[in-house]
Each structure stands twice: as structure tokens, then as C-alpha cells.
Amino acid sequence: MNLLMLDRIYKNTVYVLLVAAIWTVLFFANGYIFDAAEVAPLVSFVFLPAALRPVAVLLFGVPGVIGLILGAALTIPAIEVVNTSTILMVIFNGLAAWAVLTVMRSFSAFRSELTADMAGLSLRTIMVFAALTAFVSSTTNSFFISLSPDLSTSAGLALPMMIGDAIGALLMLYLLSIFSPTIARYLK
């Protein structure tokens, strides 16, 4: 029994660190590749790390949420001041996608598709999941930005943030759903 628990702790730790590392790479790659799409600090019309939010929580559950929070904690302070608003943004970075996934799984129309192996994921579900995650994430981030006069990002940029999150998430979820049986086999 103890070996099983240690094995699970080890795997979950690897998942957390993997998600945090991927978030960090995508965050800095996004700034380099899509520099022209940046509207303001923390806001871009294409935001690749947003793609990781729904994928990480769908594949890994709570370890994915923790990995997203850790990744945001490593990257957001690199471009913004650390204050209550940025701390809340970091925490809600992972919780937004997890909340959307939890709500969507409560509806029978989505429950059978939103499994960790993503085998039955349809384009409709991908679009709904990506759009809702982008909406919740951009709305909460915009709210936290509006609370802080220290942040250099304008609070009126919720729409570009939502568009960037949706484009990134939709692209990544669609690509992963194509390769999901292969991916799921290596993650179990």
C-alpha cells in the first residue's frame, strides 16, 4: 500500500513539474513568436499557454491545476509587479479551467467526452471547453487587473485576452484530440 502511494505521489509530482515547465516554455515562446500579437503585458491575441489550461486539467486533474499555478508563479512576476492582484491571477490560472471542466462534466452532453484519455472528444466539446475556459480566465484576470493600479495592463483588455486564450486553447485541444490515444497511452 505504501509503495502504491509513493508511486502516485511521484507521478503527480512529475505531472506538476511537467505542466509548470511546459507553461513556462509556452509563455516565453509566445512572447518571442507572437510578439506582434501582444496588445499589452499579459494580453495577446494569440496566447499559447492558454492552450495548456484545459489540456492540463483534462489530462492530469488536480496535479495539472497545481502545475498551472506553479508555471504562472514562475512567469507572471517576470513581466509584472507582484501584488495581491498578480497572486490571485496566478492562483486562478489553474482553477479557472478546473472549474469549467467540473461544470461541463455535470452535463450529460459533455460527460462522456471529457475523460482523461480524450478519446471521444468532439469538435463541439473542444470549442465549448476552450471558449468557456477563455471566458472564465480572461474575466477573472481582467477583474484582478482592475483591482490593481500597479499593473501596467489596462483593465479594458478583457476581449483581446479572451480571444487570445480561445485561439490558443482551441488550437491545442484540437491537435491533442487527434493524437489522444497515443498521448494517453504514455501518461497512464
N, C-alpha and C positions, 0 to 999 in steps of 0.2 A: 504494500500500500504506500509506504513512504517513497519507494522508487517511482511509482506512478505519479505521485505529487511532485517530486523533484523534476521528473521529466516534463510535466505540464508547466511548471514554473520556468524551466529552461526554455521550452518552446515559446511561451508567452513573452519572455524577456527578449528572445530573438525577434519575435514579431514586432514588439515595441521599438526596438532599435532599428529594425529594417524599415519600418514606416517612417520613423524620425529621419533616418538617413535619406530615404527617397524624397521626403518632403523638402529637406534641405537642398538636395541636388536640384530638384524641380524649381524651387524658389529662386535660387541663384541663376539657373539656366534660363528661367523665364525672363529675368531682368536683362540677361545678355541677348537672348534670341528675339524676344518681343519688346525690346526697349522702345520702339516706335509706337507700340500699342499702349504704353503707360500713360495714364491720364494724370495721376498723382501718386505719391508714395502710398503703397498698399492697394492701389487701384489700377487695373489694367483691363483692356478689352479682351485680352487673352491671358488667363491666369492658370497655368499648368498645375500648380499644386492643388487647386480646387478639384481637379480630377481625382486626386488621391483620397479626398474626404469620403465619398460614397464607396469607393473601392475598398479602402482600409476597413471601414466598419462592416461592410458586407462580407469580406473575407475573414477578418480576424476578430470582430466583435469588440469587446472592451479593450483588449491589447491594441487594437487599431486606433481606438479613441485616445488612449494614453500616448501612443506613438505620434498621433497628430498634434496633441498638446505639446509634447516634447519637441517635435520639429518646429512648431510655431514659436516655442520659447527660445529656440536656438537662432531663429532667423528674424523675427519681427523686431527685436531690440537692435538689430544691426542697422535698421533704417529709421526707426522711430524712438522717441524717448520712452523710458519705462515709467509708467504711472498706473493708476488704477484702471484706466480705460484699456491700455495695452495688455495688462494682466487678464482682464475679463475677455478681451479678444482672443488671447492665447487659449484660455480655458474653453471658450465656446467654439474654437476652431474644430475640435473633435466632437463636442457634444451636439452641435447642430446636425451633422449627418446622422449621428446615432439616434437622435430624437425623430428625425424624418423617417429613418428606417423602421423604428419601433412603431410609429403611427401607421406607416404603409403596410407593415406586416399584420396590423389589426384588421385590414380589409381583405376579404376573401379573394378579391380580384387580383391582388398582388402577392399574397402569402406564398403560394406555391412557386413563384418565380424568384422571390428574394431569399434564396438559400445561399449558403457559403460557397457551393460549387458553381453557382450562376448558370447551371446547365440549361434551364428553361427560360432564361431572361429574354423578354421580347423587346423590340424597339420601343414600343409604347411605354413599358415599365421603365426602361432606361431613360426615356425622355422625362417622364413624370418624376422619377427619383432625382435626376440631375437638376431639373428645374426647381423642384421643391427644396433641395439642398442648397442650391444657389440663392433662392429667395430667402430662406431662413438665415443662411450665413451672412449674406450681404445686408439684410435688415438688422440683424443683431450687431454686426460690425459697424454699420452706419450709426446705430444708436449709441454705441460705446464711443465712437469718434466724436459724436455731437456733445458728449458729456465732458470732453477734454479740450480746453483751449490750448494745451501744449502740443497737440498733434498737428503736423503740417498738412494733413489731408483734410479737405473740406467735407463737411457732413452731407453736402448735397450731391455726393457722387455715388449714391446707392444704385442707381440704374446701370452705370458703366461697370460697377463692381459685380452686379448680378449677371450682366451679360458675359463678362469675363469668366466668372465662375461657371456659368451654364455651358459656355463653349468648351472650356477645359474639361469639365466633368462629363459632358455628353460624348466628347471625342474619346476619352479614356475608357468609359464604361462600354461603349460600342466596340472598341478594339479588344477589350478584355473579354467581352461576351463571345467573340469569335473564337478566341483561344482558350476559353474557360475550362474545358475538360482537361487540357494539358496542364494548365496552371494549377487547377485544384488537385491534380494527382501529386504534384510536388509539394504542396502545402499541408497535406494531411499526415 
